[in-house]
């Protein structure tokens, strides 16, 4: 009983006006020794310098311990790991999200680092939240298993503000289209009770992962082991706040998920995970994503045309257990 009262009191405090939480963190949750001392900050600054130096070299001369190993040719890689998962299967959905979603690393002044998530909406274009890259200058870094290493991404457009009533978006662009990446389609065909999946790199979970901690400290040599976090839920409501439409859902997100995709069961991005609210009165946490509708408007206003859909998701039927997949 005492534990329940303490938990409820914490939620009430967190939900007090002004305690709105964004699921990104300028300092991702981790042991203080990882980021909060001068020695590690100097190491991070040095690693960023090394990354920039290696990126200026030809690919064959670059140091894999700095940028991460080179990705195999997709055809050779496919032959090595076998056929792709059948359409409509959870494995196919996860593969699609893994291919598109990236960890965003935004160096700030004072040797601090902002982290968040983002996802490819084109061969070179990445969508994220403005508040993930706010204060980071014109260049940040993105990394994922599919990209194969940490690469610079230019901040080419940002929303005017990053409050909950604004389209909190930012557009990043990499110099070269990574061969292992597949962009997500954006869909406005979403409604209440529809199944959704949130993908990204929340520090609360990822801080337990050595690969993530190494990347935060500037060592990307183990990037092939980096795996994003996925959670499942349903759309609860789709409130309209001014000109901005948001999606309230039950797929758990936390700091570091900001900018990552909210996907439907067809693997289409229906929203961009952006903020959370702790509701003390009802002892629950509410998760919010900005809608794909507003994301499409933002991208279009900045000259980016993306693949879109407006029909409800009808997932392809996966083969029954023990049955062969479709003939090739």
N, C-alpha and C positions, 0 to 999 in steps of 0.2 A: 504493500500500500504506500509506504514511504517513497519507494522508488518511483511509483506512478505519479505521486504528487510533485516530486522533483522534476520529472520529465515534462509534466504539464506546465510547471512554472517556467521552465526553460523555453518551451514553445511560445508561451504568452509573451515573454520578454522579447523573443526574436521577432514576433509578429507585431510588436508595438510600432505605431506610425514612424516611418523613417528607417525601419530596419529591413527594407526590401533588399533581397540578395540576388546578385547576378551570378550565374554558374560559371564564372571565370575568376581567375585569381592572379593578381599581380605577383603574389608569392604562393605558388601551389603548396598544399599541405604536404609537409615532409619533415623529417628531423632537422632541427636548426642547423646542424653541422653541414648539411648539404648545400645551403645557399646563404646562410646568414652570418658568414664570417668573411673577413677580408681576403683570406687565402683562397677560398673557393671562388670568390668574385673575381680575383685576379686571374685565376685559372680559366673561368668562363670567358673573360675578356680576351685572353690569349687564344682560346680555342676558336672564338668567333673570328679573330684575325687570321688564324690558320685556314679556317673554312673559306674565307674570302680569297686568300692566296691560292688555295688549291683549285677553286672554281675558275680562276683565271688561266689555269693550265689546260692543255689538251687532255681529253678524257683518259688516254692511254698512259699519261704521265702523272695523273693525279694520285695522291696518297689515299689508299682505301681505308686506312686507319682513321683518317680525318673525315672523309665524305661518306664512308660506308662502301661495301662491295658493289661492283657493277652488277646491274640486273642482266640475267641471261636473255638471249633473244626469245621473245614470246613463244615462237614455234618450238624451239628447243626445250624451253621450260615446260610447255604443255606436254611434250613427248616424255619428259622426265617424270612428271608427277601424275600422268594418266589423263583420262578424259575429264572434261568439266562436269560439275554436278548437274543433274537433270533439271530442266526448267520447272519452276514451281516449288522446288524443295527448299527447306530452310538453309541448306548449304549454298544454294545458288543465290539466295537473297543476301546471305552474309558475305559471299564472295564479291557481290556487286558493291556493297557498302565498304568493304575492306579496300577495294580498288579505288574508290573515289574519295574517301575521308582522309584528312591529313591532320597532323599535330602542328599547330601554329606557334612559333617561338618568336616573340617580339622583344628584342633588347630595348630597354628603357634607359633614361639617364640615371646616373648613380649606380651603375653596374647591376641594376635589377632586371628582372625578366618577367614579362607577361606571357602566359600560356593560354591557349584555347584550342578550338577545333575549327575546321573548315572543310569544304568539299568541292571537288571539281564540277563545274557546270559547263565546261568546254575543254578543248584540248589543252589550253594554257591558263584558263580563267578559274579562279577559286573564289567562292562566296564564303564570307564569315561575318561576324558582328563587328561593328565599328568599335565598341568598347574593348574588344580583344587587342586591337592594334593602336588604340588611342595613345598618343604620346610616344610612339615608336619610330617616328620619322618615315622616310619614303621606302625603306626596305626592311622586310622581316624574313624569317626562314620558315620553310615548311618541310615536314618529314613524314614518311610512312613506309611501310614494308613495300608497297607497290611502287612508290617513287624510287626507293632503293638507297636514298641518302638524303642529307639535308641540303636543300637548294634555296637560293634567294628568291623571294617573291616581292615584286614591286607593288606598293599600295597605289593603285591607279585611280580609285574613287572611294569616297566615304560619304555617309549620310551627314546631314548638317548637325545632328545631335544624336545622343545615345540614351535617351530616357525611354521609359516604357510606352510613352505616347508617340514616339517617333519611329520611323523605319530604320532601326539600328543595324545597318548593313555596311559592309566594306567589300570592295572588289580587289582581289590580288591577282597578279599575273606573273607566271614564271617565264623565263627566257625561252626554254625549249620544252616542247610537249613530251612528257615522260611516256615511254612506250608501254609501260605496264598499267596505265591508268585508263579507266573508263568513266566518262562524265555521267552524272545522274540527270535524269529527266525531271523536270519540275511539274507537279500536278496540282490543280485546284479541285480535283474530284475527291474531296474528303468530307466526311460528315460525322455526326455524333455516333458513338459506339464502334466506329471503324477501328480496326487494329492498326497500331503504329509501333515503330521501332526507333529508339533514339540511339545514335551512334556518336562516339567522340572519345575524348581523353580526359575524363574527370580526375583531378589530382588526388581526390580522396581515395579513389581506388588505385590509380596508377602509381601512387607513391610507394606501393608495396612491390612494384615491379622494378627489378634491377636495370633492365634496358632503358626504361623511362628515366630513372634517376641518372643513369650515365649520360643520356641525351641532354637532360637539363643541365648537367655539368659540362657539356660540350663534347662528349665522346660518342660519336655516332657509329662506331665500328660494329656494334651489335644490332643495327637497325633492322636486320632481317628477322629478329625475334619480337619486334614491336607489334602488339596487337591492341586494337581499340576495344573499348567497353561497349556492349550493346545491352539495352534493356527493352522490355516489351510492355505495352499497355494499350489503352483505348482512348479515343477522343471523348472528353467529358462535355465540353462546351466550346463555342467559337464566338466569343464576345467581340464586338466592334467598339474600339476605344478611339473616338475621333476618326481620323482617316486610316488608322491602323487596325488591321484585323489580326487577332491572336488566336492560337489554338491551345486550349487548356487540356492537358492529357495526363495519364497516369503512368507513362513510361518514365521511370525515375531518372532525373538529371541532377547534377551538382556542379560545383565550381570546376571549370575546365571543359565542360560540355558546350559552352558558348560558341556559337558559329557552326556547330555540327548539324548534320541532317536529321530531321524527323521524317522517317520513311513510312510509306504504306506497305502492305503485304506484297505489292508488286515491285518493290524496290525503287519507287519514285519518291523524290523529296517533296513532301507536302508542307514542310515548314523548316524553320531554322531555329534550333533551340537557343533561347536567349536569357530567360530569367526564371526565378522561383520565388514563391511567397510562402512563409511559414504561417499557418493559420492556428493560433493558439486556442481560440474558442472551440474549434472542432478537432484540435490535436491532429492536424494533418499538414502535409506539404503539397503545394500546388505547383505544377510544372507548366511553363508557358513557352510556346514557340511562335515566332512571327510567321505569318502565312506565306505560302508559295506565291499567292497572288501579289502581295506587296514586294516579294523578292523579284518577281518577273518585272514589275514596274521599275524597280530600282535598276536592274540590269539593263532594261531597254532604254532608260533615260541616259545610260552611260554607253550606249552604242553596242551592247552585247545581246545577241540573239541566241536564245537557248531552246532546246527541245522541250516542248510543253504538252500537257494532256489535260483534258477537262472531264473525262469520264471516270466514274467510280472504278476502283480496282477490282478486277476479276482475275485472281491468280491462276496461272496455268496449273492444271492438275499434275501433281507429282506422281510418278509410277508407284503402284502399290508395292508393299514390301515383298521382296522376292521376285518381282516382275522386272523384265528388262526395260530400259529407257527407250526413247524413240530411236528409230534406225537412223544412222548417219548416212 
